Amino acid sequence: MSIPKRANWRTIAGRFGAIQSGLAEIMLKKHHRTALTMAEINRITLWADANSNELGAYRDVDRQRAGEIVWPLIDMDPA
């Protein structure tokens, strides 16, 4: 019996993010550990645990993909 990743609308502890995606298993294999620094492994793991978002905001997508900074709309003074 497989354990579900979600129970209704909630995630189940230990069943989501990097550990559930299989990404951690691949990155920690011996031949990958020599290709990635621990900082790179940590960065990728954090990205996966934070829901693997491609972009930081849901607006100005083309600008973000071009590498431009898109500031948040609230509580931010870009100056």
N, C-alpha and C positions, 0 to 999 in steps of 0.2 A: 504494500500500500504506500503510495507516495504522499508526502506531506505537502499540503497546498502552500503556495506562497502568500496567499491572502485569505482572510476570513471575512467574508462580506466586504466591507469597505476599509478594513484595517489591515495593516501588514502584520505578520507574525515575526516576533523577535528571532533573529538568526536565519530568516528565510527571505531576505531581500538584499539588495545592494551588491557589492563586489563579491561577497562570499557565495551568494546564490547564483550569480551570473556565470560562474565558471572562470571568470577572468583571473581571479586570484590564484586559482589552481594552475592556470597556464603560466602566469607571470612568475610563480615561485618554483617552476621546474628548473632543474640545475642549469640547463643551457640558456634559459632566459635570465636567470639571476646574474649571470656574468655580463649580459648585454644591457641590463638596466641597473641604474644606481638605486639605492634604497630610497632616496628622495623622489625619484621618478615613480617607483612602485607605490610609495605613499600618496603621491599626487594623483595617480590613476585610480587608486583605491578610494580616495576621498571623493573624486569625481563620480565614481560609480555609486558610492554610498549617498551622495547628494542628489540622486535621481538621474544622473548621466545627462544633464542638460547640455545641449549643443551651444546655446547662446545664453547670455546673462540677463536678457530682457526680451519681452514678447513684442517689441516694437523696433522699428528701424533695422529690420533684419538684414537688408542689403548692406547697410553701413557697418554692422557688426561683422558680417562675413568678409568685408573688405578690410577689416582690422581696425576700424575706427572705434573710439570709446563712445558708448551710449550711456549717459548718466541717468540714474534713477529719477523719476518724476517727483518723488516726495523726499523731504528731509535732506536735500542735497543742493549745495551751491557750487556749481562747476568752476566758478571763478576762484 
